[in-house]
Every structure is written in C-alpha cells, then in structure tokens.
C-alpha cells in the first residue's frame, strides 16, 4: 500500500508541475485567436469614427 501511495503522489506532483506552464502550443493558439482581432481592429475604429461623424451632424 505504501509503495502504491508513493507512486500516486509522485505522479500527481508531476501533473501539478505541468499545469502552470505556458507551452508553445498555448502560445500558438493565442496567436491564432488574436491575429484576426488585431487585423480587424483598425478597420473597426475607422468605421465607428466615420459613422459617428456622419450621424452627428444629422442628429443636430
């Protein structure tokens, strides 16, 4: 029983060490998610500025 417990404890420690790491695959996934957002952000800002400038005179 004691040997089994030590194996289980060692395995759990190994799993806990890897849970906090930021791996290459995590980075790659983050880049793939944020890349479209970063590309579209300037176009959204321009769209909202133009829309605001057009709507503002007509609201007065």
TATAUR-V753096 format. One record per helix or strand. SS is the DSSP state (hx for helix, st for strand). FROM is the first residue (numbers start at 1). LEN is the number of residues. Records with the same first field share a line. If there is no record, write none. Layout:
SS->FROM-LEN + FROM-LEN
//
This chain:
hx->2-18 + 24-36
//
